[in-house]
Amino acid sequence: QVQLVVSGGGLVQPGGSLRLPCEVSGSIFSITTMAWYRQAPGEQRELVARITRRGSTNYADSVKGRFTTPRDNAKSTMYLQLNSLKPEDTAVYYCNAQPPWTSYWGQGTQVTVSS
């Protein structure tokens, strides 16, 4: 059974940093493209970052240069490192696993950027 467990959200001041781990169980991590999405109130869910199983990444224009998404295949864990946070980054962040046959979602974690 595949499960994605996300942690690390919270309240942070503008300019601050957070790191969100997403741990994947079920022996699919090494063959799977992983992604982060976010959804702000009243908005559609949007792609934030994606990393392939070989480590190629792409980012939304709004987070380029501020967010990174490393992965540790040995620990079956992907991370979202959020730096230089802005109030407009406030959203629920979701981890997503994209093996060839389906898509799995973790529970969301709230990130609030406010002074």
GIDASUL-V591398 format. One record per residue. D_LAST is the distance of its C-alpha to the last C-alpha in Angstrom with 2 decimals. Layout:
BEGIN
d_last: {D_LAST D_LAST}
END
This chain:
BEGIN
d_last: {40.48 37.40 34.02 30.59 28.06 24.41 21.92 18.71 15.97 12.85 9.11 7.66 5.02 6.50 9.88 10.34 13.38 15.01 18.70 20.31 24.00 26.50 29.79 32.86 36.02 39.32 40.68 39.46 36.68 38.93 40.36 37.27 34.86 31.33 28.36 24.72 23.77 20.70 20.52 17.81 18.57 21.63 22.19 24.90 24.52 24.44 25.58 23.07 25.50 29.05 31.20 34.94 37.03 38.11 34.62 34.39 30.91 29.49 25.97 24.53 24.21 20.51 19.86 22.80 22.21 18.87 20.07 23.31 25.35 27.92 30.41 32.59 35.82 37.22 34.42 34.19 30.45 28.20 24.68 21.76 19.91 16.61 15.56 13.45 11.28 10.19 8.77 12.54 13.18 12.06 15.51 18.10 19.74 23.50 26.08 29.44 32.85 35.47 38.92 41.77 42.76 39.60 35.82 33.87 30.33 28.13 25.91 22.43 19.29 15.91 13.10 9.71 7.13 3.78 0.00}
END
